[in-house]
């Protein structure tokens, strides 16, 4: 090749969207194959509704594929084009319990294809036949909650790639007081959505929830009013409009439901609860996603330390300067990827508060144990969920 100067045109600098990798979403859904373009149990990566339609599932789809198309369309009504969505269809004869059971490996192909990038996983189902009820929802719902927690925990421990799960409240009968209490489940990696854009739906609008989460930073609450109304003019809980479907009762039991505010148009999500007690440190999606992002960064930073030579002092303990070096590496990585992005609740009036603290105690006998223990803490935000105002007349 002759010597030359090569200039290439860059694209995307004018108004383009560069979605965060914090919002890579996976969708496992009941579906039917479409020729050779959309094959079941095969993961596909799309970045827009148009790209998904090229697989052969579009607005003309019927049956289970109509539900799948609706979910993807609603996802991209909230998330901008360019947002990564991994999609995999499974046969509609596969129960939700089997889809989510980690021993069945039905979700494994999707997670493996994404190589750990997925940090939000949603499961979409089309219930068939007569459901076995657990209170006012299909028992498959509560089974899926437990199964998905086990799957996410297992994947985190083995692959170091934590993720949040979204599942539907299936076949809801309309009686909010009979909903299973999610606050007793201790499943802080799973959130359950109740409510859909279609009256009398047997599922829920998980696509709208996932799309909103994919488009906001990890520390942002799904219920934040400033982010605007849900991207649907109509929302229902059971067979009635959402505001008449006892959203307060469902919310108190740990479900994510659409609700309204007096004086504001549109619908908003009630909260961002996970299926666990409110006292759980990871009882909200925002805190779950925040700590998961810190986990991923810490792992990527510390993995370079594996089997490295570690200097020791005269007592055979860790050298203090080495501890400080590793602490600084971890803190710097989190500051650069989280504090600078506004993900952590550092005090803006305190220049020394970076929202993260890593500490390694030098008093460790690494010669005997070959084990290095560290403490890592990140600071979350507080959230103004309840605003109480004392209002009266001013007399002086």
N, C-alpha and C positions, 0 to 999 in steps of 0.2 A: 504494500500500500504506500502511495506517495505521501510525503509530509503534507499536512493540511491543517486548517483551522475548521472545527466543526461547531456550529452553534445550533442549539435546539430550542424550540419555543416552549416555554413553560405555560401550563394551563391551570386555571383555578384561582388565580390571584384576585380576580374581580368578583367579589360576592360569593365565592365558592364556600361550601360548608365543609369543615374538617371535623367530623364527629369524633368524640373521645373514644379511645379503646376501652374505657370503663363501661361502655354501653354496648358490648357485643352480645347479641341475644340468640338463643337457640329455641326453636319451636319444634316440638314433637306433636303430631296431630294425626287423628284418624283421617284416612285419605284413600283414594282409589288411583291406581296407576294410570298414566296417560301415555300410551304408546311406549316409545323409548326415551321420551324427553323428561318424564317424571316417573321414576321407578321407586317402588316402596322399599323401605329400609335402606335408602341411599341418601346421604346428606348432600344438600345443595346450598351454596353460598350465594345470596342475592344482596343487592344494595339499593333496590328500589322496587316499587310495585310493578313497574314496567318490566324490570328484569325477571321478576317472579312470573309474570304472565307469559313470558317466553318459554317457560317450562311446560305450558299447555294448560295451566289452571288459571282461568280468567273469569270475567264477569258473567260468562255464559255457563259456567260450571253448575252442576246440579248435585244433589245428594250430599255426601260427606265432603266433596270438594268445594261445594258452595260455602260450607262452614269454614273450611280452610282458607278459601279466598277472602272471605269476610274478615277473618282474623289478621291476615297479612295486610289487607287494605286499611283496616283500622290502625294497625301498627304504624304504617307509613303516613297516616293522617296526623299522628303525633310526632313521629321521628322524621328527621329530614332525609331526603335522598342522600345516599352515601353511607348511611348507617348499616352496619353489617348484620345480616339476619341469616342464621343457618337454619334450614328447613329440612325436616325429614318426615315422610309419611309412613304410617303403619296401618296394617289392615284393621278395618272397623270391627272385626270379630275379636280383636285383642282387647281385653278389658283394661281399664285404667289401672287396676291393681297390678296386672301383669306388666303393663308398660313401665310403671314406676318401680317395680320390684328389682332391686340391684342384682339379684341372683339370676334374673332372666336375661340381662344384658340387652334389653330392647333399646335403651337410650345410649348405650356405650358407643355404637358407631358414630353417632352425632358428636359426642364429646371428644372422641379420638380424632375425628376428621378436623375439628377446630383446634386441635393441639393445645388445649387448655385455655384458649382465648375467651370462651363463653363465660360470662359472669352473671347472666340472667337467663334462666331456663324456664320456658312456659310449656305447659302440657294442655292440649286442646282435645276434647273428646266429643263425640256425638252419641249420647246415651241411646240405647235401644232396648226394647222389651220392657218388662215391668221391673223397676228397680227394687232392691232391698234397701229399705230406708233406715237411716240412723237419725232419729228425730225427723226434721223436715228436709233433709237432703239425702241423696243417694249415699249409701255406706261407702261406695267407691271413693267419695270425697275424703273422708277421714282416713281411709286406708292409704290413699295417695299421699296425704300429709305426712304420715309416719314413714312411708316408704321413701319419699323424696328427701326427708331429713337424713335417713340412713344413707341414701345414695350420695348426697352432697357431702356428708361427713366423711364417707369412705373416699370420695374423689379428692377431697381436701388433704386427707392424711396420706394418700398414696401418690397423688399427682401434684400436690401443692398448688392446686388451681381451684380455689373456693368459688362458689356461685350461689345466687339466690334463686329460689324456685317459686313460680306462680302457678296456682292450680285453681280450677273453677269449683264453685259450689254447685254440684250437679243435681238436676231434677228437683230444684227447690219447690216445696209445696205451697209456700206463701205465708207460713206461720213463723214469724221471726223468733218468737219466744221458745220455739221447739228446736232451734238451731243447736247443734253440738257446740259446747263451749270450747273454743280454741285456746283460751287463756290457760287451760290445764294441760295442753299437749306437749309443752317443752320442745317445740320444733321451731327454733329461731332462724332456720334457713328457708322457711316456707311461709308464703302468704297466700290467703284464700280470697278470691274475688267473688263477690255476689252482686249481680246486676248486669243488665245487658242493654243493647240498643234496640232490641226486639222484644215486644211484649210477649210474655208467656214462654220465653226461651228456656230450654233445659240446661243451658250453659251460662257463661259469663263473658264479658268483654275483656278477656285477658290481654288481647292485642293492644287495646287502648292504654292499659296500665303499663305494659312492657314498653310501648312506644314512648310514653311520657318519661319513664325511668331512663331509657336509653338516650334521651335528649337533654337531660339535666345532670349536673355534677353529682358525685356520690353522696355528698352531705345534704343534698336538697330533699326536703320532704315531699312526697307525692301529693300531699294535701295543701301545699303552698298556694295560697289564693293569687298571689302576684303573678304566678306563671300562667294564669288564665284558665278559662273553663275547659272542660273536657271537649274534645273534638267531635262532639255529637250533640245535635239539638234535642234529641230524645233519649232518655235513660229510664229503664224500668227495673223494678225489683219484683220478681215474680210476674204477676199479671197486671200490675198497677204502676202508675208513674212513680218514680223513685221517692219523691217526697211523701207519698202516701204509703210507702212500703216499710214503715218502721225502721228507717236507717239508723236511728239512735240505738235501738235494741240490738240490731245486728252488729253495729260498731262496738258496743260494749262487750259483745261475745267474741270479738277479735277479727271480724270480717272487714274487708275493704269494700265499701259501698258508695254509690253516687249519692250526693246530697245537694241541697240548695241553700242559698243565703237570701234572706229578705233584702230586697233592694238591689240584688245583683242578678243579672241574667245568666242563664246557663247552669250546668251541673259541675260539681267539684267532687274530688274523692274525699271521703270522710277522714281518713287517717292513713298511715303507712305501717300498720301493725303487722308483726309476724305472729305465727301461731304459738304464742307462749305468753307467760305472765307479763304484765306491764313492768314488773320489777326486774325482769331480765335485762342485763346490759345491752343485749342485742334484740330487744323487743320491738324495734322499729326497723324498717327497711333502710332508712338513712344511716343508722348506726351500723347495721349489718354490712352495708356496702362500704362504709368508711373503713371499718376494721379489716374487711377483706382486701381492700386496696393496699392497706399498710402491710398486710400479710404477704401479698404478692411481691411488693417492693423489697421487703426484708428478706424474703427467700432468695430473690434474684441477686441481692447484694451479698448475702452470707454464703451462698453456694460456692462462691469463689474461695472461701476459707477452708473448704473441706480438704483434709489431708495436707494442709500447708504446714510448713515448719513454724513452730511457735516458740519464741524466746522465753526462757524461764530465769528466775533470779536464783540467788544462792540457796534458798530453801526449796527450790524445785517448783515454785509457784509462778503464776503468770507474771510476765514483766508488765509493769504499769503502763509504759509507753505503748505497748502493743494493744492493751485493752482500750486505751484512749483512741488509738488509730482505728480500730474496728468500730467503736462507738461513733466516731465522727463519720465514717463511711456510711453507716446505716442512717444516721440522722440526716446527713447531707442528701442522701437519695430520697428520703421521705420529704424533706423540705423542698427539694427541687420539683418533686412530682405531686406533692399534696399541699403543703403550706402555701407555696407560691400560686397554686390553683384555687386557693380559698377553701380547700377541703377540710381543714382543721381549724378548731376554734381557738387560735392563739390570741393573746391580748394585744391589740394594736397599740396600746399605750406603753407596752413593755417590750423594748427591742430585743431583750434576751429570751422572750417567750416565743419559741418557734413551733409550739404545738406538738412537739415530740421529744421524748427523752429515752435514750438508750444507755444502759449501764451494765458493765461487766465487772464483777468483783474479782480483783486480782488474787484473792485468797482461795485459789482453786488448784488442787493437786493434779494438774493435767498430765504429769508424767505417769501417774498411777492409773488415771481413769480414761485418758484420751478424750475427755468430754469438756466442752466449753459451754458454760451456761451464761445466758444473757437475759436482761430484763428490758422489754420495749413497751413504752406507753405512748399513746397518742391522745390528744385532747379533742373531744367531740364538741359540737355546738349544742346550745340549749335551744328549745323551740317554744314559741309563744302560742301554745294550743288553747289556753284559757286566759282570756283577758277580762279582768274585773275592774270596773271603774266606779268610783264614788262620785255621784253627780248631785249637785245642789245649787241653791241660789247664792250669789256673792252679795253680801250686805255691806261690806266696807271696801 
